[in-house]
Amino acid sequence: MADKKVGGNDGNKEKRRKESILDLSKYLEKQIRVKFAGGREASGILKGYDALLNLVLDNTVEYLRDSDEPYKLTEDSTRSLGLVVCRGTALVLICPQDGVESIANPFITQ
């Protein structure tokens, strides 16, 4: 009986390298803002990243939430974190800090 390989990886095929869906190289050494699952937000200088979107941020500042309204961030209330490694699976949003401005939420009635 001939040896048959069932399933698995064929040895002749080349291993494919995982590529990131985002090109973060243009944001290296620039200020970026990230939002995490769970609602936390931080900004810092992008020092490095990998294919899984794990990020290394320097001079990182976390924006704290308003104690009265848990869904409202306070821009003036921050916490300095320094050098931070952000796990890619926890990231929801990555955007450059330059060119971003805060606007009022149109869905909140006052």
N, C-alpha and C positions, 0 to 999 in steps of 0.2 A: 504494500500500500504506500502511495506517495505521501510525503509530508505536506500537509496543507496548513497554511497559516490562517487562523480564524481571527478576524478583527485586528485591532492594534494598529501600529504605525508601520508602514512599509519602509524598510531601510533605504530604498533608492530615492525616496522623495526628499527634497531639501526642506529643512525647517523654515517655516515662514516666521519672520520677525514681526512682532506686534507693532503696528504704527499707531500713534496717537491721532485721534480725529481732529485735534486742534493743533495749530502751529503756534506754540508759545514762545518761539525763539525771538520774535520781534518785540516781546515784552520783557526780555531779560534786562536786568538792571533798571527797570522802570517800575513806577508805583502802580500796583493793581489792587482791586478790591474783590474780595471773595465772600460768598454767602454759603453757609453750611446747612445741611439738613438739620432741622431743629430750630433754625432761625438766627443763629449767631452770625455776625458780620465782622470782618476785619479787613484792614488794608496794610500793605507793606511792599517792600521792594523785592521783586522776584529775583532770586539768586540761582534757582535751579528747579528742574522738573524731570519727570521720567514718562515712559509710555503709558503708565497707569494714572497719570495726572496727579501724582503725589507732588506737592509743591514745597519749596523751601523759601520762606519769606523772612526778610530782615527788617529791623525797625518796625515791627508789627504793632498795630494799634487795634484793639477790639472796641467796637461801639456797643455801649451798654444799653439795655432796655429801660424804658420808663417804668418805675415801680407801680404806678397807677394803671397804666395801659400796657399790658405785656406785648402787644403787637406793634408798639411804637418805639423806634430807636431814637435815642437822644444823641444828636451830633456833638453836643458840647460835653457830654459825659463819656469819657473814654478811659481805657486801661492800657498801659504800655506792656507789651509782651516780649519784645526783643526778637530773637531768632526763633522761628517756629517752623515745624514740619507739619504740613496739612495733608491729611490722608485723602487720596483722590476719590475714594468711594463716598466720602462725606460731603464733597463739594456739590453745590447746586448751581452756582453762578460764578463766573470769572469775568471781570471786565476791567479795562484800563481806568485809572483814576483821572487821567487828563481828559477833559471834554465832557465830564459827567456833572450834571447839576441836579440838585434836589428840587422836586416840584411837589405841590400839595396833592394829597390823595383825592381824586375826584369822586370817589365812592363813599367818602365819609360825610355824613350830613351834620352840620353844626347848628 
